[in-house]
Amino acid sequence: MTKDAVRNVVDEGGKAVNDGEKALKSNFYTSKPPEDDKSHQMISSLFLGPHAENYEYFKSNIITILEATRDARHNYYPEDGPFINESVQASEAFTKNSTKISNAVKKAAELLSRHSVPWWSPRYAAHMCMDMSMPALLGYFMTMLYNPNNVSIEASPLTMVAEIEAGQQLCEMFGYNLDPNNKDVPIGLVSYRRAVLLPLKANHFQARNLKFYPLALRNATKDFGPLAFIADRFVIETCDGTKKLFKDLSKWELLNLKVPTVLEIPDRLSVEFGISSAFLQGAMKKYGIQSVGLGPLERQYDIQKPIQYMVASTRHYSWPKSGAIAGIGSDNVIGIAPDIEARLDLDDLDRRLKASLENQQAVYAVVAIVGSTEEGAVDSLTGVLRLRKKYQDQGLSFVVHADGAWGGYFAAMIPKDFKPGDPKNAEPPKQTGSGDGFVPDASLRVETQEDIFALRDADSITVDPHKAGYIPYPAGGLCYRDDRMRFLITWTSPYISRAGTTESIGIYGVEGR
């Protein structure tokens, strides 16, 4: 029915309405979900609904939460009796202020309902965000009433455990190893945070600190240094596979050790020389980049060409911003040209890395974007990993980071038995129920599946649950393939330490909690 169609009809209440408006109001969803469309039925239970269809279910759970909060307060030293008694509640001052609060709540609720972005409606598609799930909203509301601070187990005896479990679930979704008995792959870990920019900041700091740790260690092993006694015995492997005494490594070799090689140094110092974590922490305090800063180490080692961070030019604007905050400099966050499909151009990246090798200009990290903010494109992570291997063989090494802030959750679409190169990956997904689903089904193309599967080989991954996780703002996480990477940005443990420590999670990352 068009806007020019003839107009006035009378609704059931006798009011004249535009017949087009009435038709749109009553028939927007022109088809009904098949009774056996189990996917739609299950998903429908998770959301409040475009017209608040699940309002009663949501309200019932809110009441359950409020009643549990009431009971918790009643049951904490019940013999104390009420602090706010009925006579206080009946007083003029109490009544006046309660009415003021009630009016303010009504007004604020009205303003929000009239002037907020309607994420919840399928009619609204101007932003990448969507409705939030009821479990997320209920969990957010429930936890807010207790105001835990996940800086330590003492301040958050339940929610810190829940945060750790949520992080483990993210690591599992990405394919990171969580089995301590699997010695072939490092243990994964997530530094889970609630602010959006913080995971990117942490990633910049982590890549920077990792790159400069060998230089700081070299200073500690020089004559009269606290670790000088290992200088003539500590052998390490360069990124091209050559074994040398650590003290004989060139500046370029120090800047290009492989990620696992750097992370295993503290374990090796413990096993080979009996150096404890506490001793190493004390020894490195005077030399580490977090103590002396970036500038002094660059000047001491005559690093005249700024170390670079490479990411597709389709990057989120927070990447150069985060580089500036970390002291890397926004000019050194290098934009790699996109290809015709808005993905990182591997040929351009190859040229940049070749130039870095020829000019001996070190690289902190290369980032593959898994779901660009504006295009939804997935960079070839498998291609980035191949290029790293190619250049490591020639002496250039760097961190590979996956920016899965937007697309990371699509890893949940990858079958657990997925194998790259398997012909069955091209087969359409099996339908649950009718083939004519009320909500259309779509599968990822094979190339995208393989790049998302390769997340398990990235050194770190950022993910934003407030996007495809249907969780309220702000929720962000930084996952590490090797849990020892968290020690690169901690203040109360060695800059890099051995696994098995028991500190609370609040000390890891850049969030000041």
Secondary structure by P-SEA (a helix, b strand, c coil): cccccbbbbbccccccccaaaaaaacccccccccccaaaaaaaaaacccccccaaaaaaaaaaaaaaaaaaaaaaccccccccccccccccaaaaaaaaaaaaaaaaaaaaaaccccccccccccccccccccaaaaaaaaaaaaaccccccccccccaaaaaaaaaaaaaaaaccccccccccccbbbbbcccccaaaaaaaaaaaaaaaaaaaaaaaaaccccccccccccbbbbcccccccccccccaaaaacccaaaaaaaaaaaaaaccccaaaaaaaacccccccccaaaaaaaaccccccbbbbccccccaaaaaaaaacccccccccccccccccccaaaaaaaaaaaaaacccccbbbbbccccccccccaaaaaaaaaaaaaaacbbbbbbbccccccccccccccccccccccccccccccccccccbbbbbccaaaaaaaaacccccbbbbbccccccccccccbbbbccccccccccccccccccccccccccccccccc
